[in-house]
Amino acid sequence: MKARGAVLSRRIAYTATVSDWGTLEAGEMVEILKHAHVVAAGEVEEVSRSGNVLWLVPPSPSDAQLFMKSDGVQVRRA
């Protein structure tokens, strides 16, 4: 049986915000946060080489959305 602290630590680490967007891969499900509120969610389509720009495909049929780190948004894996 696993220690409760170890399980909670992994869960917290998984839902933590991603500081280096360059580590995200196409197809990953993420949530976009601004001021601690989820403003968008979907699948990563592409991340710029610099890791400062992210294209997100929402779950409903729609065009990809563009998010920039300089806009003050954060990303976490969903």
Distance bins in CASP14 RR format, pairs under 12 A and 6 or more apart:
PFRMAT RR
TARGET T0000
AUTHOR 0000-0000-0000
RMODE 2
METHOD distances of the structure
MODEL  1
1 7 0 0 0 0 1 0 0 0 0 0 0
2 8 0 0 0 0 0 1 0 0 0 0 0
2 9 0 0 0 0 0 1 0 0 0 0 0
2 10 0 0 0 0 1 0 0 0 0 0 0
2 11 0 0 0 0 0 1 0 0 0 0 0
3 9 0 0 0 0 1 0 0 0 0 0 0
3 10 0 0 0 0 0 1 0 0 0 0 0
4 10 0 0 0 0 0 1 0 0 0 0 0
4 11 0 0 0 0 0 1 0 0 0 0 0
5 11 0 0 0 0 1 0 0 0 0 0 0
5 12 0 0 0 0 1 0 0 0 0 0 0
5 13 0 0 0 0 0 1 0 0 0 0 0
6 12 0 0 0 0 0 1 0 0 0 0 0
6 13 0 0 0 0 0 1 0 0 0 0 0
7 13 0 0 0 0 0 1 0 0 0 0 0
7 14 0 0 0 0 0 1 0 0 0 0 0
8 14 0 0 0 0 0 1 0 0 0 0 0
8 15 0 0 0 0 0 1 0 0 0 0 0
9 15 0 0 0 0 0 1 0 0 0 0 0
9 16 0 0 0 0 0 1 0 0 0 0 0
10 16 0 0 0 0 0 1 0 0 0 0 0
11 77 0 0 0 0 0 1 0 0 0 0 0
12 76 0 0 0 0 0 1 0 0 0 0 0
13 76 0 0 0 0 0 1 0 0 0 0 0
13 77 0 0 0 0 1 0 0 0 0 0 0
14 28 0 0 0 0 0 1 0 0 0 0 0
14 29 0 0 0 0 0 1 0 0 0 0 0
14 30 0 0 0 0 0 1 0 0 0 0 0
14 76 0 0 0 0 1 0 0 0 0 0 0
14 77 1 0 0 1 0 0 0 0 0 0 0
14 78 0 0 0 0 1 0 0 0 0 0 0
15 30 0 0 0 0 0 1 0 0 0 0 0
15 31 0 0 0 0 1 0 0 0 0 0 0
15 33 0 0 0 0 0 1 0 0 0 0 0
15 38 0 0 0 0 0 1 0 0 0 0 0
15 74 0 0 0 0 0 1 0 0 0 0 0
15 75 0 0 0 0 0 1 0 0 0 0 0
15 76 1 0 1 0 0 0 0 0 0 0 0
15 77 1 0 0 1 0 0 0 0 0 0 0
15 78 0 0 0 0 1 0 0 0 0 0 0
16 31 0 0 0 0 0 1 0 0 0 0 0
16 33 0 0 0 0 0 1 0 0 0 0 0
16 74 0 0 0 0 1 0 0 0 0 0 0
16 75 0 0 0 0 0 1 0 0 0 0 0
16 76 1 0 0 1 0 0 0 0 0 0 0
16 77 0 0 0 0 1 0 0 0 0 0 0
17 23 0 0 0 0 0 1 0 0 0 0 0
17 24 0 0 0 0 0 1 0 0 0 0 0
17 30 0 0 0 0 1 0 0 0 0 0 0
17 31 0 0 0 0 1 0 0 0 0 0 0
17 32 0 0 0 0 0 1 0 0 0 0 0
17 33 1 0 0 1 0 0 0 0 0 0 0
17 34 0 0 0 0 0 1 0 0 0 0 0
17 36 0 0 0 0 0 1 0 0 0 0 0
17 38 0 0 0 0 0 1 0 0 0 0 0
17 69 0 0 0 0 0 1 0 0 0 0 0
17 72 0 0 0 0 0 1 0 0 0 0 0
17 73 0 0 0 0 1 0 0 0 0 0 0
17 74 1 0 1 0 0 0 0 0 0 0 0
17 75 1 0 0 1 0 0 0 0 0 0 0
17 76 1 0 1 0 0 0 0 0 0 0 0
17 77 0 0 0 0 1 0 0 0 0 0 0
17 78 0 0 0 0 0 1 0 0 0 0 0
18 24 1 0 0 1 0 0 0 0 0 0 0
18 25 0 0 0 0 0 1 0 0 0 0 0
18 28 0 0 0 0 1 0 0 0 0 0 0
18 30 1 0 0 1 0 0 0 0 0 0 0
18 31 0 0 0 0 0 1 0 0 0 0 0
18 32 0 0 0 0 0 1 0 0 0 0 0
18 33 0 0 0 0 0 1 0 0 0 0 0
18 44 0 0 0 0 0 1 0 0 0 0 0
18 47 0 0 0 0 0 1 0 0 0 0 0
18 51 0 0 0 0 0 1 0 0 0 0 0
18 54 0 0 0 0 1 0 0 0 0 0 0
18 67 0 0 0 0 0 1 0 0 0 0 0
18 69 0 0 0 0 0 1 0 0 0 0 0
18 73 0 0 0 0 0 1 0 0 0 0 0
18 74 1 0 0 1 0 0 0 0 0 0 0
18 75 1 0 1 0 0 0 0 0 0 0 0
18 76 1 0 0 1 0 0 0 0 0 0 0
18 77 1 0 0 1 0 0 0 0 0 0 0
18 78 0 0 0 0 0 1 0 0 0 0 0
19 51 0 0 0 0 0 1 0 0 0 0 0
19 52 0 0 0 0 0 1 0 0 0 0 0
19 69 0 0 0 0 1 0 0 0 0 0 0
19 74 0 0 0 0 1 0 0 0 0 0 0
19 75 0 0 0 0 1 0 0 0 0 0 0
19 76 0 0 0 0 0 1 0 0 0 0 0
20 47 0 0 0 0 1 0 0 0 0 0 0
20 50 0 0 0 0 0 1 0 0 0 0 0
20 51 1 0 0 1 0 0 0 0 0 0 0
20 52 0 0 0 0 0 1 0 0 0 0 0
20 54 0 0 0 0 0 1 0 0 0 0 0
20 69 0 0 0 0 0 1 0 0 0 0 0
20 74 0 0 0 0 0 1 0 0 0 0 0
20 75 0 0 0 0 1 0 0 0 0 0 0
21 28 0 0 0 0 0 1 0 0 0 0 0
21 30 0 0 0 0 1 0 0 0 0 0 0
21 32 0 0 0 0 0 1 0 0 0 0 0
21 44 0 0 0 0 1 0 0 0 0 0 0
21 46 0 0 0 0 0 1 0 0 0 0 0
21 47 1 0 1 0 0 0 0 0 0 0 0
21 48 0 0 0 0 1 0 0 0 0 0 0
21 49 0 0 0 0 0 1 0 0 0 0 0
21 50 0 0 0 0 1 0 0 0 0 0 0
21 51 1 0 1 0 0 0 0 0 0 0 0
21 52 1 0 0 1 0 0 0 0 0 0 0
21 53 1 0 0 1 0 0 0 0 0 0 0
21 54 1 0 1 0 0 0 0 0 0 0 0
21 55 0 0 0 0 0 1 0 0 0 0 0
21 56 0 0 0 0 0 1 0 0 0 0 0
21 67 0 0 0 0 1 0 0 0 0 0 0
21 68 0 0 0 0 1 0 0 0 0 0 0
21 69 1 0 0 1 0 0 0 0 0 0 0
21 70 0 0 0 0 0 1 0 0 0 0 0
21 73 0 0 0 0 0 1 0 0 0 0 0
21 74 0 0 0 0 1 0 0 0 0 0 0
21 75 1 0 0 1 0 0 0 0 0 0 0
21 76 0 0 0 0 0 1 0 0 0 0 0
21 77 0 0 0 0 0 1 0 0 0 0 0
22 28 0 0 0 0 0 1 0 0 0 0 0
22 44 0 0 0 0 1 0 0 0 0 0 0
22 46 0 0 0 0 0 1 0 0 0 0 0
22 47 1 0 1 0 0 0 0 0 0 0 0
22 48 0 0 0 0 1 0 0 0 0 0 0
22 49 0 0 0 0 1 0 0 0 0 0 0
22 50 0 0 0 0 1 0 0 0 0 0 0
22 51 1 0 1 0 0 0 0 0 0 0 0
22 52 0 0 0 0 1 0 0 0 0 0 0
22 53 0 0 0 0 0 1 0 0 0 0 0
22 54 0 0 0 0 1 0 0 0 0 0 0
22 69 0 0 0 0 0 1 0 0 0 0 0
22 75 0 0 0 0 0 1 0 0 0 0 0
23 30 0 0 0 0 0 1 0 0 0 0 0
23 44 0 0 0 0 0 1 0 0 0 0 0
23 47 0 0 0 0 1 0 0 0 0 0 0
23 51 0 0 0 0 1 0 0 0 0 0 0
23 54 0 0 0 0 0 1 0 0 0 0 0
23 75 0 0 0 0 0 1 0 0 0 0 0
23 77 0 0 0 0 0 1 0 0 0 0 0
24 30 1 0 0 1 0 0 0 0 0 0 0
24 31 0 0 0 0 0 1 0 0 0 0 0
24 32 0 0 0 0 0 1 0 0 0 0 0
24 42 0 0 0 0 0 1 0 0 0 0 0
24 43 0 0 0 0 0 1 0 0 0 0 0
24 44 1 0 1 0 0 0 0 0 0 0 0
24 45 0 0 0 0 0 1 0 0 0 0 0
24 46 0 0 0 0 1 0 0 0 0 0 0
24 47 1 0 1 0 0 0 0 0 0 0 0
24 48 0 0 0 0 0 1 0 0 0 0 0
24 51 0 0 0 0 1 0 0 0 0 0 0
24 52 0 0 0 0 0 1 0 0 0 0 0
24 53 0 0 0 0 0 1 0 0 0 0 0
24 54 1 0 0 1 0 0 0 0 0 0 0
24 55 0 0 0 0 0 1 0 0 0 0 0
24 56 0 0 0 0 0 1 0 0 0 0 0
24 67 0 0 0 0 0 1 0 0 0 0 0
24 69 0 0 0 0 0 1 0 0 0 0 0
24 75 1 0 0 1 0 0 0 0 0 0 0
24 76 0 0 0 0 0 1 0 0 0 0 0
24 77 0 0 0 0 1 0 0 0 0 0 0
24 78 0 0 0 0 0 1 0 0 0 0 0
25 43 0 0 0 0 0 1 0 0 0 0 0
25 44 1 0 0 1 0 0 0 0 0 0 0
25 45 0 0 0 0 0 1 0 0 0 0 0
25 46 0 0 0 0 1 0 0 0 0 0 0
25 47 1 0 0 1 0 0 0 0 0 0 0
25 54 0 0 0 0 0 1 0 0 0 0 0
25 77 0 0 0 0 0 1 0 0 0 0 0
26 42 0 0 0 0 0 1 0 0 0 0 0
26 43 1 0 0 1 0 0 0 0 0 0 0
26 44 1 0 1 0 0 0 0 0 0 0 0
26 45 1 0 0 1 0 0 0 0 0 0 0
26 46 1 0 0 1 0 0 0 0 0 0 0
26 47 1 0 0 1 0 0 0 0 0 0 0
26 54 0 0 0 0 0 1 0 0 0 0 0
26 55 0 0 0 0 1 0 0 0 0 0 0
26 56 0 0 0 0 0 1 0 0 0 0 0
26 57 0 0 0 0 1 0 0 0 0 0 0
26 64 0 0 0 0 0 1 0 0 0 0 0
27 42 0 0 0 0 1 0 0 0 0 0 0
27 43 1 0 1 0 0 0 0 0 0 0 0
27 44 1 0 1 0 0 0 0 0 0 0 0
27 45 1 0 0 1 0 0 0 0 0 0 0
27 46 0 0 0 0 1 0 0 0 0 0 0
27 47 0 0 0 0 0 1 0 0 0 0 0
27 54 0 0 0 0 0 1 0 0 0 0 0
27 55 0 0 0 0 0 1 0 0 0 0 0
27 56 0 0 0 0 0 1 0 0 0 0 0
27 57 0 0 0 0 1 0 0 0 0 0 0
27 77 0 0 0 0 0 1 0 0 0 0 0
27 78 0 0 0 0 0 1 0 0 0 0 0
28 41 0 0 0 0 0 1 0 0 0 0 0
28 42 0 0 0 0 1 0 0 0 0 0 0
28 43 1 0 0 1 0 0 0 0 0 0 0
28 44 1 0 1 0 0 0 0 0 0 0 0
28 45 0 0 0 0 0 1 0 0 0 0 0
28 46 0 0 0 0 0 1 0 0 0 0 0
28 47 0 0 0 0 1 0 0 0 0 0 0
28 54 0 0 0 0 0 1 0 0 0 0 0
28 56 0 0 0 0 0 1 0 0 0 0 0
28 57 0 0 0 0 0 1 0 0 0 0 0
28 75 0 0 0 0 1 0 0 0 0 0 0
28 76 0 0 0 0 0 1 0 0 0 0 0
28 77 1 0 0 1 0 0 0 0 0 0 0
28 78 0 0 0 0 1 0 0 0 0 0 0
29 40 0 0 0 0 0 1 0 0 0 0 0
29 41 1 0 0 1 0 0 0 0 0 0 0
29 42 1 0 1 0 0 0 0 0 0 0 0
29 43 1 0 1 0 0 0 0 0 0 0 0
29 44 1 0 0 1 0 0 0 0 0 0 0
29 45 0 0 0 0 0 1 0 0 0 0 0
29 56 0 0 0 0 1 0 0 0 0 0 0
29 57 0 0 0 0 0 1 0 0 0 0 0
29 58 0 0 0 0 0 1 0 0 0 0 0
29 59 0 0 0 0 1 0 0 0 0 0 0
29 75 0 0 0 0 0 1 0 0 0 0 0
29 76 0 0 0 0 0 1 0 0 0 0 0
29 77 1 0 0 1 0 0 0 0 0 0 0
29 78 1 0 1 0 0 0 0 0 0 0 0
30 38 0 0 0 0 0 1 0 0 0 0 0
30 39 0 0 0 0 0 1 0 0 0 0 0
30 40 0 0 0 0 1 0 0 0 0 0 0
30 41 1 0 0 1 0 0 0 0 0 0 0
30 42 1 0 0 1 0 0 0 0 0 0 0
30 43 1 0 0 1 0 0 0 0 0 0 0
30 44 1 0 1 0 0 0 0 0 0 0 0
30 45 0 0 0 0 0 1 0 0 0 0 0
30 47 0 0 0 0 0 1 0 0 0 0 0
30 54 0 0 0 0 1 0 0 0 0 0 0
30 55 0 0 0 0 0 1 0 0 0 0 0
30 56 1 0 0 1 0 0 0 0 0 0 0
30 57 0 0 0 0 0 1 0 0 0 0 0
30 58 0 0 0 0 0 1 0 0 0 0 0
30 59 0 0 0 0 0 1 0 0 0 0 0
30 65 0 0 0 0 0 1 0 0 0 0 0
30 67 0 0 0 0 1 0 0 0 0 0 0
30 73 0 0 0 0 0 1 0 0 0 0 0
30 74 0 0 0 0 0 1 0 0 0 0 0
30 75 1 0 1 0 0 0 0 0 0 0 0
30 76 1 0 0 1 0 0 0 0 0 0 0
30 77 1 0 1 0 0 0 0 0 0 0 0
30 78 1 0 1 0 0 0 0 0 0 0 0
31 37 0 0 0 0 0 1 0 0 0 0 0
31 38 1 0 1 0 0 0 0 0 0 0 0
31 39 0 0 0 0 1 0 0 0 0 0 0
31 40 1 0 0 1 0 0 0 0 0 0 0
31 41 1 0 1 0 0 0 0 0 0 0 0
31 42 1 0 0 1 0 0 0 0 0 0 0
31 43 0 0 0 0 0 1 0 0 0 0 0
31 44 0 0 0 0 0 1 0 0 0 0 0
31 54 0 0 0 0 0 1 0 0 0 0 0
31 56 0 0 0 0 1 0 0 0 0 0 0
31 58 0 0 0 0 0 1 0 0 0 0 0
31 59 0 0 0 0 0 1 0 0 0 0 0
31 67 0 0 0 0 0 1 0 0 0 0 0
31 73 0 0 0 0 0 1 0 0 0 0 0
31 74 0 0 0 0 1 0 0 0 0 0 0
31 75 1 0 0 1 0 0 0 0 0 0 0
31 76 1 0 1 0 0 0 0 0 0 0 0
31 77 1 0 0 1 0 0 0 0 0 0 0
31 78 1 0 1 0 0 0 0 0 0 0 0
32 38 1 0 0 1 0 0 0 0 0 0 0
32 39 1 0 1 0 0 0 0 0 0 0 0
32 40 1 0 1 0 0 0 0 0 0 0 0
32 41 1 0 0 1 0 0 0 0 0 0 0
32 42 0 0 0 0 1 0 0 0 0 0 0
32 43 0 0 0 0 0 1 0 0 0 0 0
32 44 0 0 0 0 0 1 0 0 0 0 0
32 54 1 0 0 1 0 0 0 0 0 0 0
32 55 0 0 0 0 0 1 0 0 0 0 0
32 56 1 0 0 1 0 0 0 0 0 0 0
32 58 0 0 0 0 0 1 0 0 0 0 0
32 65 0 0 0 0 1 0 0 0 0 0 0
32 66 0 0 0 0 0 1 0 0 0 0 0
32 67 1 0 1 0 0 0 0 0 0 0 0
32 68 0 0 0 0 0 1 0 0 0 0 0
32 69 0 0 0 0 0 1 0 0 0 0 0
32 71 0 0 0 0 1 0 0 0 0 0 0
32 72 0 0 0 0 0 1 0 0 0 0 0
32 73 1 0 1 0 0 0 0 0 0 0 0
32 74 1 0 0 1 0 0 0 0 0 0 0
32 75 1 0 0 1 0 0 0 0 0 0 0
32 76 0 0 0 0 1 0 0 0 0 0 0
32 77 0 0 0 0 0 1 0 0 0 0 0
32 78 0 0 0 0 0 1 0 0 0 0 0
33 39 1 0 0 1 0 0 0 0 0 0 0
33 40 0 0 0 0 1 0 0 0 0 0 0
33 41 0 0 0 0 1 0 0 0 0 0 0
33 67 0 0 0 0 0 1 0 0 0 0 0
33 71 0 0 0 0 0 1 0 0 0 0 0
33 72 0 0 0 0 1 0 0 0 0 0 0
33 73 1 0 0 1 0 0 0 0 0 0 0
33 74 1 0 1 0 0 0 0 0 0 0 0
33 75 1 0 0 1 0 0 0 0 0 0 0
33 76 1 0 0 1 0 0 0 0 0 0 0
33 77 0 0 0 0 0 1 0 0 0 0 0
33 78 0 0 0 0 0 1 0 0 0 0 0
34 40 0 0 0 0 1 0 0 0 0 0 0
34 67 0 0 0 0 1 0 0 0 0 0 0
34 68 0 0 0 0 0 1 0 0 0 0 0
34 69 0 0 0 0 0 1 0 0 0 0 0
34 71 1 0 0 1 0 0 0 0 0 0 0
34 72 1 0 0 1 0 0 0 0 0 0 0
34 73 1 0 1 0 0 0 0 0 0 0 0
34 74 1 0 0 1 0 0 0 0 0 0 0
34 75 0 0 0 0 0 1 0 0 0 0 0
34 76 0 0 0 0 0 1 0 0 0 0 0
35 71 0 0 0 0 0 1 0 0 0 0 0
35 72 0 0 0 0 1 0 0 0 0 0 0
35 73 0 0 0 0 1 0 0 0 0 0 0
35 74 0 0 0 0 1 0 0 0 0 0 0
36 72 0 0 0 0 0 1 0 0 0 0 0
36 73 0 0 0 0 0 1 0 0 0 0 0
36 74 0 0 0 0 1 0 0 0 0 0 0
36 76 0 0 0 0 0 1 0 0 0 0 0
37 73 0 0 0 0 0 1 0 0 0 0 0
37 74 0 0 0 0 0 1 0 0 0 0 0
38 73 0 0 0 0 0 1 0 0 0 0 0
38 74 0 0 0 0 0 1 0 0 0 0 0
38 75 0 0 0 0 0 1 0 0 0 0 0
38 76 0 0 0 0 1 0 0 0 0 0 0
38 78 0 0 0 0 1 0 0 0 0 0 0
39 56 0 0 0 0 0 1 0 0 0 0 0
39 58 0 0 0 0 0 1 0 0 0 0 0
39 65 0 0 0 0 1 0 0 0 0 0 0
39 67 0 0 0 0 1 0 0 0 0 0 0
39 71 0 0 0 0 0 1 0 0 0 0 0
39 72 0 0 0 0 0 1 0 0 0 0 0
39 73 1 0 0 1 0 0 0 0 0 0 0
39 74 0 0 0 0 0 1 0 0 0 0 0
39 75 0 0 0 0 0 1 0 0 0 0 0
40 54 0 0 0 0 0 1 0 0 0 0 0
40 55 0 0 0 0 0 1 0 0 0 0 0
40 56 1 0 0 1 0 0 0 0 0 0 0
40 57 0 0 0 0 0 1 0 0 0 0 0
40 58 1 0 0 1 0 0 0 0 0 0 0
40 59 0 0 0 0 0 1 0 0 0 0 0
40 60 0 0 0 0 0 1 0 0 0 0 0
40 62 0 0 0 0 0 1 0 0 0 0 0
40 64 0 0 0 0 0 1 0 0 0 0 0
40 65 1 0 0 1 0 0 0 0 0 0 0
40 66 0 0 0 0 0 1 0 0 0 0 0
40 67 1 0 0 1 0 0 0 0 0 0 0
40 71 0 0 0 0 0 1 0 0 0 0 0
40 73 0 0 0 0 1 0 0 0 0 0 0
40 74 0 0 0 0 0 1 0 0 0 0 0
40 75 0 0 0 0 1 0 0 0 0 0 0
40 76 0 0 0 0 0 1 0 0 0 0 0
40 78 0 0 0 0 0 1 0 0 0 0 0
41 56 0 0 0 0 1 0 0 0 0 0 0
41 57 0 0 0 0 0 1 0 0 0 0 0
41 58 1 0 0 1 0 0 0 0 0 0 0
41 59 1 0 0 1 0 0 0 0 0 0 0
41 60 0 0 0 0 0 1 0 0 0 0 0
41 65 0 0 0 0 0 1 0 0 0 0 0
41 67 0 0 0 0 0 1 0 0 0 0 0
41 75 0 0 0 0 0 1 0 0 0 0 0
41 76 0 0 0 0 1 0 0 0 0 0 0
41 77 0 0 0 0 0 1 0 0 0 0 0
41 78 1 0 0 1 0 0 0 0 0 0 0
42 54 0 0 0 0 0 1 0 0 0 0 0
42 55 0 0 0 0 0 1 0 0 0 0 0
42 56 1 0 1 0 0 0 0 0 0 0 0
42 57 1 0 0 1 0 0 0 0 0 0 0
42 58 1 0 1 0 0 0 0 0 0 0 0
42 59 1 0 1 0 0 0 0 0 0 0 0
42 60 0 0 0 0 1 0 0 0 0 0 0
42 62 0 0 0 0 0 1 0 0 0 0 0
42 64 0 0 0 0 1 0 0 0 0 0 0
42 65 0 0 0 0 1 0 0 0 0 0 0
42 67 0 0 0 0 0 1 0 0 0 0 0
42 75 0 0 0 0 0 1 0 0 0 0 0
42 76 0 0 0 0 0 1 0 0 0 0 0
42 77 0 0 0 0 0 1 0 0 0 0 0
42 78 1 0 0 1 0 0 0 0 0 0 0
43 54 0 0 0 0 0 1 0 0 0 0 0
43 55 0 0 0 0 1 0 0 0 0 0 0
43 56 1 0 0 1 0 0 0 0 0 0 0
43 57 1 0 1 0 0 0 0 0 0 0 0
43 58 0 0 0 0 1 0 0 0 0 0 0
43 59 1 0 0 1 0 0 0 0 0 0 0
43 60 0 0 0 0 0 1 0 0 0 0 0
43 62 0 0 0 0 0 1 0 0 0 0 0
43 64 0 0 0 0 1 0 0 0 0 0 0
43 65 0 0 0 0 0 1 0 0 0 0 0
43 77 0 0 0 0 0 1 0 0 0 0 0
43 78 0 0 0 0 1 0 0 0 0 0 0
44 51 0 0 0 0 0 1 0 0 0 0 0
44 53 0 0 0 0 0 1 0 0 0 0 0
44 54 1 0 0 1 0 0 0 0 0 0 0
44 55 1 0 0 1 0 0 0 0 0 0 0
44 56 1 0 0 1 0 0 0 0 0 0 0
44 57 1 0 0 1 0 0 0 0 0 0 0
44 58 0 0 0 0 0 1 0 0 0 0 0
44 64 0 0 0 0 1 0 0 0 0 0 0
44 65 0 0 0 0 0 1 0 0 0 0 0
44 67 0 0 0 0 0 1 0 0 0 0 0
44 75 0 0 0 0 1 0 0 0 0 0 0
44 77 0 0 0 0 1 0 0 0 0 0 0
44 78 0 0 0 0 0 1 0 0 0 0 0
45 53 0 0 0 0 0 1 0 0 0 0 0
45 54 0 0 0 0 1 0 0 0 0 0 0
45 55 1 0 1 0 0 0 0 0 0 0 0
45 56 1 0 0 1 0 0 0 0 0 0 0
45 57 1 0 1 0 0 0 0 0 0 0 0
45 58 0 0 0 0 0 1 0 0 0 0 0
45 62 0 0 0 0 0 1 0 0 0 0 0
45 63 0 0 0 0 0 1 0 0 0 0 0
45 64 1 0 1 0 0 0 0 0 0 0 0
45 65 0 0 0 0 1 0 0 0 0 0 0
45 66 0 0 0 0 1 0 0 0 0 0 0
45 67 0 0 0 0 0 1 0 0 0 0 0
46 53 0 0 0 0 1 0 0 0 0 0 0
46 54 1 0 0 1 0 0 0 0 0 0 0
46 55 1 0 1 0 0 0 0 0 0 0 0
46 56 0 0 0 0 1 0 0 0 0 0 0
46 57 0 0 0 0 1 0 0 0 0 0 0
46 64 0 0 0 0 1 0 0 0 0 0 0
46 65 0 0 0 0 0 1 0 0 0 0 0
46 66 0 0 0 0 1 0 0 0 0 0 0
46 67 0 0 0 0 0 1 0 0 0 0 0
47 53 1 0 0 1 0 0 0 0 0 0 0
47 54 1 0 1 0 0 0 0 0 0 0 0
47 55 1 0 0 1 0 0 0 0 0 0 0
47 56 0 0 0 0 1 0 0 0 0 0 0
47 66 0 0 0 0 0 1 0 0 0 0 0
47 67 0 0 0 0 0 1 0 0 0 0 0
47 68 0 0 0 0 0 1 0 0 0 0 0
47 69 0 0 0 0 0 1 0 0 0 0 0
47 75 0 0 0 0 1 0 0 0 0 0 0
48 54 1 0 0 1 0 0 0 0 0 0 0
48 55 0 0 0 0 1 0 0 0 0 0 0
48 66 0 0 0 0 1 0 0 0 0 0 0
48 67 0 0 0 0 0 1 0 0 0 0 0
48 68 0 0 0 0 1 0 0 0 0 0 0
48 69 0 0 0 0 1 0 0 0 0 0 0
48 70 0 0 0 0 0 1 0 0 0 0 0
50 68 0 0 0 0 0 1 0 0 0 0 0
50 69 0 0 0 0 1 0 0 0 0 0 0
50 70 0 0 0 0 0 1 0 0 0 0 0
51 67 0 0 0 0 0 1 0 0 0 0 0
51 68 0 0 0 0 1 0 0 0 0 0 0
51 69 1 0 0 1 0 0 0 0 0 0 0
51 70 0 0 0 0 0 1 0 0 0 0 0
51 75 0 0 0 0 0 1 0 0 0 0 0
52 66 0 0 0 0 0 1 0 0 0 0 0
52 67 0 0 0 0 1 0 0 0 0 0 0
52 68 1 0 0 1 0 0 0 0 0 0 0
52 69 1 0 1 0 0 0 0 0 0 0 0
52 70 1 0 0 1 0 0 0 0 0 0 0
52 71 0 0 0 0 0 1 0 0 0 0 0
52 72 0 0 0 0 0 1 0 0 0 0 0
52 73 0 0 0 0 0 1 0 0 0 0 0
52 75 0 0 0 0 0 1 0 0 0 0 0
53 64 0 0 0 0 0 1 0 0 0 0 0
53 65 0 0 0 0 0 1 0 0 0 0 0
53 66 1 0 0 1 0 0 0 0 0 0 0
53 67 1 0 0 1 0 0 0 0 0 0 0
53 68 1 0 1 0 0 0 0 0 0 0 0
53 69 1 0 0 1 0 0 0 0 0 0 0
53 70 0 0 0 0 1 0 0 0 0 0 0
53 71 0 0 0 0 0 1 0 0 0 0 0
53 73 0 0 0 0 0 1 0 0 0 0 0
53 75 0 0 0 0 0 1 0 0 0 0 0
54 64 0 0 0 0 1 0 0 0 0 0 0
54 65 0 0 0 0 1 0 0 0 0 0 0
54 66 1 0 0 1 0 0 0 0 0 0 0
54 67 1 0 1 0 0 0 0 0 0 0 0
54 68 1 0 0 1 0 0 0 0 0 0 0
54 69 0 0 0 0 1 0 0 0 0 0 0
54 70 0 0 0 0 0 1 0 0 0 0 0
54 71 0 0 0 0 0 1 0 0 0 0 0
54 73 0 0 0 0 1 0 0 0 0 0 0
54 74 0 0 0 0 0 1 0 0 0 0 0
54 75 1 0 0 1 0 0 0 0 0 0 0
55 63 0 0 0 0 1 0 0 0 0 0 0
55 64 1 0 1 0 0 0 0 0 0 0 0
55 65 1 0 0 1 0 0 0 0 0 0 0
55 66 1 0 1 0 0 0 0 0 0 0 0
55 67 1 0 0 1 0 0 0 0 0 0 0
55 68 0 0 0 0 0 1 0 0 0 0 0
55 75 0 0 0 0 0 1 0 0 0 0 0
56 62 0 0 0 0 0 1 0 0 0 0 0
56 63 0 0 0 0 0 1 0 0 0 0 0
56 64 1 0 0 1 0 0 0 0 0 0 0
56 65 1 0 1 0 0 0 0 0 0 0 0
56 66 1 0 0 1 0 0 0 0 0 0 0
56 67 1 0 0 1 0 0 0 0 0 0 0
56 68 0 0 0 0 0 1 0 0 0 0 0
56 73 0 0 0 0 0 1 0 0 0 0 0
56 75 0 0 0 0 1 0 0 0 0 0 0
56 78 0 0 0 0 0 1 0 0 0 0 0
57 63 0 0 0 0 1 0 0 0 0 0 0
57 64 1 0 1 0 0 0 0 0 0 0 0
57 65 1 0 0 1 0 0 0 0 0 0 0
57 66 0 0 0 0 0 1 0 0 0 0 0
57 67 0 0 0 0 0 1 0 0 0 0 0
58 64 0 0 0 0 1 0 0 0 0 0 0
58 65 1 0 0 1 0 0 0 0 0 0 0
58 67 0 0 0 0 0 1 0 0 0 0 0
59 65 0 0 0 0 0 1 0 0 0 0 0
59 78 0 0 0 0 0 1 0 0 0 0 0
65 71 0 0 0 0 0 1 0 0 0 0 0
65 73 0 0 0 0 0 1 0 0 0 0 0
66 73 0 0 0 0 0 1 0 0 0 0 0
67 73 1 0 1 0 0 0 0 0 0 0 0
67 74 0 0 0 0 1 0 0 0 0 0 0
67 75 1 0 0 1 0 0 0 0 0 0 0
68 74 0 0 0 0 0 1 0 0 0 0 0
68 75 0 0 0 0 0 1 0 0 0 0 0
69 75 0 0 0 0 1 0 0 0 0 0 0
END
